[in-house]
Amino acid sequence: MKGLIQRVSTASVSVDEQVIAEIPTGLLLLLGVEPNDGSKEARALAKKVVGYRVFADDQGRMNRSLLDIDGALLVVPQFTLAADTGSGTRPGFSTAAAPAVAERLFQEFLGSAESLLPRERVGRGRFGADMKVSLINDGPVTFMLQVGDSS
């Protein structure tokens, strides 16, 4: 399971020109699910994302997590993160989990994140929708996190 996190000052996701989720300071997570991923990976990645220390402490070092700063998390499913880009100039998607599996694990990830953060601080995109994501990347700070076979 892959997660691209971006430290944000604000982020939102819209479907059909309607904002469906918006967060203040926190992390935007683009979530990619691979065929061998399961509940274990969803829980492990949620724990890693919520505890990942990318916010500045009093000395300006990245030493604080979402939990430490009372930050928010916006989770957007993005199957293209699991694409095979190893050859040619067109991505292949045989390395992404089947939609039904990916959607179940997206929901499980959200459940795990909501067990670690207050529910009102976890925003979500809509699985399978054409979404527009807006953000102000603070830093910029961006990291690819992985758990499971591909990590």
N, C-alpha and C positions, 0 to 999 in steps of 0.2 A: 504494500500500500504506500502510495506516495502523497506527500502534501507539500505544496509550495506555499510557504508563509511569507507574508509581507507585513512589516510593522507599519501601521497606519494611524494617521491623525483622525481620519474618518473614512468610512467605506459604506457603499450601498449596492444593492442588486435590484434590478427592475425587470419586470416581465410585462409585455404589452404596454410599455410606457408608464407603468404603475410601480412605484417603489414597494417591494414586498419585504425588505429587511434593510436596516440601517444601523450602523454602530458608530460610537465615538472612538476614542483612543483604544487601540487594541491590535488584533491580528486579523488579517484576511487570509483564509486558507482555501486554496484551490485543491480539491481532493480527487485523486486518481485511484481507481480500484483495479487491481490486476487479477487474473484468473485464479491464482493460488491463495488469494486473501480470504480471510474468514473473520469470525468474531474476535479471535485473539488479536489479530492485527488491528482491527478497528479500536479495540480498547487500548492497545499499546500506543498507537499513534495519537489517540486523544490525550492520553496521559503525557506523552512527550510534548505535544503542541502546547497544552495548557501550562506545563512546567518549564518550557524552553525560555531561557533567560536572554532576552534581546532588548530589554528596556534598561535605561541608564540608572545606575545607583547615584549616590551623592558625589562620587568621584568621577562620574561620567563613563564608567565602565558598564558594558552590557552584563548586568548581574541580577536583573529582576525579571520575573515572569508575569504573565497575566494575573496570577493569583496575588502576587506582591503589589501590583499597581491597581487592583480592582478593575482590570481592563475587560474588554468585550471581545468576542470571537464571531466572525462572520464566515460560515462554511458554505462554499460553492462547489457543487459536484462538477468535475471537469474530466471527462473520459479521455480527452486528448493528452493528458499527462502520461497516460499509459501507452501512448503510441510507440510503434517501432519506427525510429528515425535513422536506423543504421545504414540504410542504403538508398540510393536514388534521391529524387527530389520530391517525392510524395510520401506522406506518412502512411503506415499500415496500422490497422487497429485490431489485428488478431491477438495482440498482447494486452488488450483491455478485457476486463471481466464482462460477461454477458449482462445486458441491461437489468434483468430481474435480480441477479446476484449483486450487481453494483448498487442498485437502489436499496436493497435490504441492508447492505453494509454501510451505505450512507446514513440510513436511519439509525443503525446501531452505533455508528460513530457519534451522531448527534446525541443519542441517549447517554453515551459515555461522557461526552463533553458536558452535558447538562447535569451529570452526577458530580462533576468536579467544579463547575462554575454555577452561579445562580442562573436558572433558566432564562430569565429576562436579559441576561448578558450574552446569550447565544443566539445569533441570527442565522438564517438559512436561506440558501437559494432554492430553486425548485428543480427537482430532478427531471431531466428530459426536456426542459423548457429552453427556448431561445432567450438567454438572459443578457442583460447589459450590466456590466460591473463598473462602478465608479469608485475611485479611491484616491487618497492623497498618501503616497508612500512616504513615510517619515524616515529620512536618512539620506538616500534610500537604503532600506534594510530588507533583504530578501534571502531566504534559505530554503533549500530543498531537503525535506526530511523523509526518510524511508524506514519502514519496518517490514519484517518478513523476508522471503526468499531473495528479493532484489536488493536488500540493504547490505 
